[in-house]
Amino acid sequence: MMILAQNSSTRFAVGAPLLRSSRPTVSAARSARVVVRAERASWLPGSELPSYLKGELPGDFGFDPLRLGEDPAALKWYQQAELQNGRWAMLAAAGILFVDLLGHLGAGGPAAATPWFKASDYTYFAPTSTLFIVELILFAWVEVRRYQDMMKPGSTNQDPIFSQYSLPSGNEPGYPGGIFDPLGYSKGNMAELKLKEIKNARLAMLAVLGFFVQAKTTGKTPLDSLSSHLADPWSNNVFGIEHARLIQ
């Protein structure tokens, strides 16, 4: 005789039929894998996602063709490296475009006298070598503190100089919050903001790389190249530039 047990979400049989059905069939297992794969977005639709990338990290679409993230410690490092480089790239892209726009508007500044990739030739309030050393010291201070927090989360929550400032306990490395979120944007939708940030960070890194290649091949700023392209799209594009370079 078969005894049936049922709750609000599951109905199953106790006895021989349960033993026969306790192991999923090959087709059922394959269907389960397909469902899991369909629930996660992939950078290449239909591709097999790496088993060590479980979709837990912001922006994880299974992209790791060199399998650099197989080591959990290395994956943790790469996550922080991508996040920080992406943030610097967003600042760099905004800064390059902003000073370029000021130069076109005649507002003065480095862009009015020289393009962004020759900003070191501009005369500032202090020698560029001095400014570089100061920036290097500030960078080293921040990066050492960030490294300490990554190795031991929470160890740098208290500011060593300004004791009145501290970060909330339990913060995640790379996402300090607290005084870094004065408007409280991260409350309630942190996962959504993490995804948006990493997507924009990746676009910014590609944009800055494009700015560098553009400056090297054309000697123009982004807005100058955009103006040239809009004036004659069929000639002033990446193919036309490469053709002109080859025939020189």
N, C-alpha and C positions, 0 to 999 in steps of 0.2 A: 504494500500500500504506500502511496506517495503522500507525504505530509507537506502542505504548503504553508509558507510563512510570508507575510506581506506587511510592508510599512508604507509610508506616504510616497516613497520614491522607488522602492525596489520590491520585486516579487521573485522568489526563488524556491526551489524544491530541495527538500532534505532527503538524502538517500542515494541510491545508485545513480539516478539521473544527474544529481549534483556533482558526483564524482566524475562522471563522464564529461560534464561540461565545465569543470573547473579549469581545464587548460584551454586557452583560446586557440582556435584554429589558425592556420597560416593566413588565410584570407582575412580573418578578424584582426590579427596583429598587423597585417599590411594596411588594413583600413584605418587602424588606430594611428599608424605612422603618417598616413596621408592627412588625417584630420589635424594632427599636431603640426605638420608642415604647413597646412593651409592657414592655421591660426597665426603663424608668424610670418611677417613680411620678409622677403628675401631680396638681396641685392640683385640676384639673377633668378627670376621666376622659374620654378621647376628644379632648381639645383638642390643637392643634398647639403643641409646645413651642418657645420662641424659640431660634433657632439659636445665639445668643451665650451662652445658658445651657446648658452642656454636662454638667451634673450633677457637676461637680468640687468644688463648694462644699458644705459641710455643710448639709443641709436644703434643697437646691435641688430644688424641685418645679415649676419653670417658671413661678412666679407673678411676673409683671411686667407688669400690664396697661397701665401708662404707659410702658413700655419705657425705664425710667430706667437700666437696666444695659447699654445698648448700647455705651457708652463704657467700655473696660476700666479706665481710671483711676477713673472714677466708681463702677464696680462694686466695685472694691477698697475704696474709701472707704465705700460703703454696707454692705459686708460687715462691716467693723470697727465702723461706727456701730451696726448692728443687734446685733452681739455685745455691745458695751459697754452699750448701753441695755437690752438684755435682762438682763444680769447685775445692773444697778442695779434693774431692775424686780423681779427675783427677791428681792433683798434688801429692797426696799420692801414687797412683798407679805407676806413673812415678818415684817417688822418691824411692819407695821400690824396683822396678825392676832395677833402675840405680845403687843403692848402692850394690844390690845383684850381679849385673854383675861386678862391680868393685872388689868385694870380690873374685869372681871366677877368675878374671884376675890377681889377686895379686897386685892390685893397691893401697892397703892400705885403711885406713879409718875404720869406725865402722864395716862395713860388713866383713872385713877381720878378725876381732877379735871376732865378735859376730853377731848372726843373727839380722834382723831388729827389731824383736819383743822384743829383749833384748838390744836395743840401749842405754837405760838409764844406763847400766852397763859400757859403754865405758867411758874412761877418756878424757874429752874435755878440752878446754882451760880455762873453768870456771866450777864451780860446777853445776850439773844439776838442783839443786833447784834454783840457781840464774838465769840460763837460762830460767827456767819455769816461774819465776816471770816476767822477761823482756818480754817474749812472751805473757804472760797474759795481761800485760799493753798495749802492741801494739794491741793485739786482741780487747781489750775493746775499745780502741780509734777508731779503724776501724769500729767495729760493732755498736757503738753508732752513729757514723756519718752516717752509712748506714741506721740505723733505722730512724734517723731524715729525711733523704732523702725520705724514703718510706712513712713516715707520711705526709711530706710536700715536694713534688717533687721540686727540684731546690734550696732548702734552703741551701744545702751544696756544691753548685757549686764553690764557692770561697774558696780557701785554706786559713785557718786562720793563718798559719805560713809563708808559701811561697806565698806571695801575687802575684808573677809573674805567678802563675799557676791558671788556672780556667777552668771549663768545659763549653761547649757550652750550651746556654739556650735552653730549650725545650727537654732536654735529658730525656729518659725514665728510671725510677728507675730500677736498676739492669743492665742497659746497658749504662754506662756513656759516652763512646766514648772519643773524644778529645785526651788527652795525653795518654789514655789507648789504643789508636788505632793509633800509630805513622806511621804505613805503609798504613793506609787508606783502610784496607781490607773491612770495613763495608759499603763503599760507593756503593750504587746501588744494593746490594744483602743482606741487613740486615736480611730479613725474612728467607732466605736460611741458613745464618750463625747461626741464633737463633735456627733453627730446628736441624742443625748438632750438635750444642753445647749441647743441652739438651739431644739428643740421646746418645752422647758420655759420658755425665755426668751420665746418668742412668747406662750405661754399667760400668763406673768406680766405681760407688757405689756398684754394684754387685761384681765387681772384688775385691775391698777392703774387702768387707764382706767375700768373698771366701778366701782371704789371711789370715784373722783372724781365720776363721774356720780351715783352713789348718794348721796354726801354732799351734792351740790348739790341734788338733787331731793327727798330725804327728810330730810336733816339727821341721819341715823343712821349708826352704824358698821356694818361688815359683820356682826358677830355680833348686833347689835341687829336688823338687818334679817332675818337668818336666823331669829332667834327669833320675830319677828312673822310671817314666812312660814309657819313650821312650826305656829304657833298657829292660823292661818286661811289656808291656801294659796289658797283660791278668791277671797279678797278682797285679801290682801296679796301682790300680785305686780306685775309691771311694767305690766300693763294696768289694774289697779285704781288704781295710783298715778297713771298718766296721766289716767284718768277723773276722779279726785278733783281733780287740778290744773286740768283744763279747766272743771269746774263751779264752781270757786271764783270 
